[in-house]
Amino acid sequence: MFNTVQSALAGAERVFEILDYEEETADLEDSLEKLKDPAGGVAFHLVSFQVKPSEVIALLERDRRR
C-alpha cells in the first residue's frame, strides 16, 4: 500500500509541475520579422520508400517566388 501512495504522490507532483509551468512567449514583432525572410532548409537522412512497378511518381519543385 505504501508503494501505491508513494507512486501516486510522485505522479501528482509531476502533474503540478506541468500545471505550474509558465509558457515562454517570444516578442511578436521579432518573430514576424524573422518569418519575412526565412532561411534554412530540410535535409533527409536515411530515407527510403517503395513504389509499385505500375505506379507513376513525379517530384515537383514549387515556385519559390510565391
KEKE-320208 format. One record per atom (N, C-alpha, C, CB): residue in one letter; z, x, y. Coordinates in steps of 0.02 Angstrom, whole numbers, plus 50000, padded with zeros to 5 digits. Glycine has a CB too. Example, Ala and Ser with C-alpha at 12.3 -4.5 7.8 and 13.67 -1.06 7.14 Angstrom:
2
A503905066049716A503905061549775A503905066049835A504525056549776S503545064249888S503575068449947S503945064550002S502865070449970
// end
This chain:
66
M500005004149941M500005000050000M500005004450063M500614995350000F500375009950061F500395014450118F499705017150135F500885020250105N499315018750082N498635021350094N498195016150129N498315023450028T498265009950110T497875004550141T498055003850215T497994997950105V498685003950230V498915003350300V498675009450340V499685002750304Q498735015350311Q498525021450345Q497775021250359Q498725027650304S497395019050310S496665018550318S496485013450372S496335016650252A496835007850373A496705002650423A496875005150493A497114996350407L497415008750500L497605011550565L497085016650589L498295014850562A496845020750544A496335025650563A495705022150584A496195030550504G495505016950549G494915013050568G494995009750635G494765007850515A495585006850647A495715003550711A495695008650768A496395000050710E495955014550755E495945019850806E495225021650824E496325026050781R494795022150775R494085023750789R493755018150828R493705024950723V493915011850812V493625006250848V493845006350921V493834999550815F494485007650933F494735007951002F494425013851041F495495008451003E494295019351007E493955024951041E493265022851065E493895031050993I492915019051023I492245016751043I492295011651099I491885013650982L492775007151096L492855002151149L493055005351215L493374997051128D493425010751213D493645014151274D493115018851303D494275018051261Y492585020051266Y492065024751287Y491725022251350Y491545025751231E491675026451400E491325024651462E490605026951456E491675027851524E490155022351470E489445023851465E489245028551522E489025017451467E488865033751504E488625038351555E488025035151589E488445045251524T488025035251655T487455032551692T487145038051732T487675026651737A486495038051733A486135043051772A485945040051840A485495045451734D485795044351886D485565042151952D484885038851943D485525048152002L484815032551962L484215028651950L483605031751985L484305021551973E483685033752048E483115036552085E482885043052052E483305037852158D483345047152031D483175053451998D482795052051933D483805057651984S483025047051896S482705045351833S481995042751844S483115040051795L481905038451894L481245035851909L480775041251932L481285030351962E481025046051970E480605051551994E480355055651935E481005056052042K480775056851886K480565060651827K480045056951786K481175062251783L480065050251787L479585046351749L478885046251780L479835039251741K478835047851845K478175047751878K477705052951849K478265048851952D477955058651832D477535064051806D477865067051744D477415069551860P477835063451688P478175065851628P477845072151601P478185060451575A478245076451572A477985082551541A478275082951471A478185088851583G477925086351429G478165087051361G477635084751312G478805083251350G477835083851252G477355081751202G477715079751138G476855087251187V477315078151090V477565076151025V477295081050974V477385068851007A477715083550931A477505088150879A477685085150811A477825095150888F477225085550764F477345083250697F477405089250651F476785078450673H477915089350610H478025094950564H478135092050494H478635099250586L477775094650447L477825092450377L477715084850370L478515094250349V477175082450401V476995075350398V476405074550351V476825072550469S476435069550309S475875068150264S475785060650257S475995071450194F475195058650236F475055051650223F474505051250171F474865047850288Q474435045450141Q473925044450090Q473465038750112Q474245042850021V472825039650095V472315034650111V471935033150047V471835037150168K471835026750035K471445024849977K470715026849989K471505017149963P470345028749938P469645030849947P469215025449980P469345032549880S469385019249974S468975013850003S469155012350076S469055007549962E469695015350102E469915014050170E469575018650220E470675014750176V469435015950279V469145019850334V469695020750386V468505016450365I469835026850405I470365028450453I470045031750514I470915033050422A470245029750573A469995032850635A470585035050677A469535027850674L470555040950704L471055043450751L470755043350820L471295050750731L471055039650865L470795038850933L471265041950983L470685031450948E470975044951035E471385047651089E471335042851148E471145054851110R471905040951174R471915036351231R471745040151294R472605032951237D471455036651341D471305039451406D471955040751443D470825034851447R472095046951460R472735048751492R472765046551565R472845056151488R472205044451594R472205042551665R472485035651676R471505042951693R472615031851624R472865025051631R473595025151644R472725020951570
// end
